[in-house]
Amino acid sequence: MAGFCRLLDKGFSGARRCVSVLWILEARIRGVQFQGKVVFSGRPVVSVASGSELVLGDKVRVNSALRSNPLGCFQPSVLRTLVPGARLILAKGVGISGAVICAGLSIEVGEGTQIGGGAVIIDNDFHEYAAPGWRTEMRRGARPVKIGREVFIGTRAIILKGVQVGDRAVIGAGAVVSKDVAADHIAVGNPAVAFPNRRLGLDTAKICR
């Protein structure tokens, strides 16, 4: 029975790889730029505004299928540039699982960064108040987000507009990050507080500045 299950799993894995080609083709048609081999496991939600730029580097992996992540992806990954002139860049080796990344101005994610299930990265507020009520606004007030190399972003973490995250930083599960996080630091909590990663030999506590 165990052997049969393994054989069945291999069969499904092969089928998913074949279907992945269709989702990549769809993304190309929508305007995504590919800079090498990219893997889609499941169908992500992708949109590219006219005059904007959405770039996926070599060896980027985008998980959207339920079984594509050990925790299970409860939603597909979402990659969107929202308005003309926006930029969303995922560098070589970035991996995301059921995460949401929406750019109204600029979001850059450095090489080898891993983004956990349900994480959200946004560079704008999506709405602004103008009497007599709220209206959609995804560019005015937007501030660029830049995430360094080999960063780890835990499940359901939220990174808000204007944040810069340094290389090799760790963003804890469920953290809400509204201020910069230095390289080699760990940020946890809501609002997030950062402190040195002692495994790297740092010894001075630091709060998100």
N, C-alpha and C positions, 0 to 999 in steps of 0.2 A: 504493500500500500504506500509506504514512504517513497519507494522508487517511482511509483505511478504519479504521486503528487509532485515530485521533482521534475518529472518529464512534462507534466501539465504546466508547471510554472515556467519551464523553459519555452514551451509553446506560446504561452501568453506573452512572455517577454519579447519573443521574436515578433509577435503580432503588434505589440506596442511600438517597437522600433520601426516597423513598416508604416504604421499610422503617423508616427512622428514626422516622417517626410512630408506628409500632407500639411501638418500644422506649420512646419517651416516654410513650405511653399506659400501658405496663406499669409504668413508674416511678411514674406518678401513682397507679395502683391500689395500688402498694406503699407509698404514703405520702409520696413526694417532693413538696416544694413548689417550684413554678416561679414565678419573679418576672420573667418576660419570655420572649423567644424563646431557646430552647436548642437546640443541635444535637448529636445523637448520631450518630456515624459508626461503625456496628457496634453490637452489643448489649453494654452493660456489665453487670457483676455488681452488682446493687443490692439492699440490704436495709435496712429501717428498723425498728428495734426499737419495740415498743409504748411509747408515751409519750416517744419521742425525736423529734428534729427534724433533717431533712436538707433543706437549702435550696440551690437552684441559681439564681443571679442571671441577669439579662438578658445575652444574648450569650455565655453559657458554652458551651464546646465540649468534648465528651467523645469522644475517639477510641478505638475498640476494634477496628475492622476492620484486618486485616493491611496493607492498602494505604492506610490513612488517615494515615500518617505516613511521611516520607521514609526513616526507619530501619526501618520495618516494625514494627507492634505485635506482639510475640511473645505477648502475652496481652491479654485485654480489660481495660479499666479496671475497678477495683473501688471502689465507694463504699458504705460500711457505717456505720450507727450500731449499736453492739453491745448496748447495754443501755438500759433506761428512763432518761430524763433526759439522755442523750447528745445532743450537738449537732455537726453537721457543716455548715459554711456555706462555699459557694463564691460569692464576690462577682462583680459584673459583669465580664464579659470574661475570666474565668479560662479557661485551656485546659489540658487534660490528655491524655496519650497513653499508654495502657497502664499507667497508674499505679495504685497502691493507696493508698487513704486510708480508715483505719478509726478511728472515734472511740468510746472508752469513756467519755469525759468531755466534751471540747470541742476541736474543730479548726476554726479560722477561716482562710480564705485570702483575701487582699485583692484588690482590683480589678486586673485586667490581669496577674496573675501567670501564668506559664507553667511547666508541670510536665512534664518530659521522660519519654520512654519508660522504663518499668520502675522509676520512682522510687517510694519508699515513705514515707508519712507516718503515724505512729502515735502515740497519746498514752498507751499502756499497754503492759504486758509480756505480756499474754495468759495468762500462767501464773504461779503462785506455788508455792513449795515448802511442803508441809505433810506431815510424816511420816505414812506411810512413802513418800511420793512426790509428784510434781507434780500440780497440779490446775488446771483452767481458771479464770481470774479476770481479768475485763476492766474492773473499775471500781476496786477497792481498789488504791491506789498509782498510779492514773492521774493525770497532770498535763497541764493544757491546753497546746495548741500554737497559736501565733498567727503567721501569716506575713503580712507587710506587702503593700503595693501594688507592682505592677510588679517583683516578684521573678522571677528566672529560676532554676529548679531543673533541673540537668542530668540526663541519662539515668542511671538506676540509683543515684541518690543516695538516702540514707536519712536522714530527719529523725525523731529520737526524742522521747520524751515530755518535756514541760516546756520545749521550745525556743521561743524567740521570734526571728523573723527580721525585720530591719528593712526598710523600703522600699528598693526598687531593689538589694537585695543579689543576689549571684550565688552559687549553690551548684554547685560543679564536679561533673562526672560522677564517679559512684562515691564521692563524699564521704559520710562517716558523721558526722552532726552531732548532738552530744549536749549542746552548750552554745549560748548565745545568739550570734547573729551581728548585729552592728550594721548600721544602714542604710548603704548605699553601700559595703559591703565585699564581698570575694570570699572564700569558704570552700572549701578543697580538702583532700583527704587523709583518712586514717583513723588516729586521730581527726582531725576537721577542724580546720584552723588557718585563721584569718581574717586578712586584711590589706586595707588600703584599696584601693579601685578608683582607680588613678592617673589614669584618664581623667577622673575627676571632680575632680582637683586635690587629693586628700588625700595627706598625706605622712608620717603617723605609723603605723608597723606596729602591728598589734594582734592578739593571739591571742584566740581564742574565750574569753569569760569565763564 
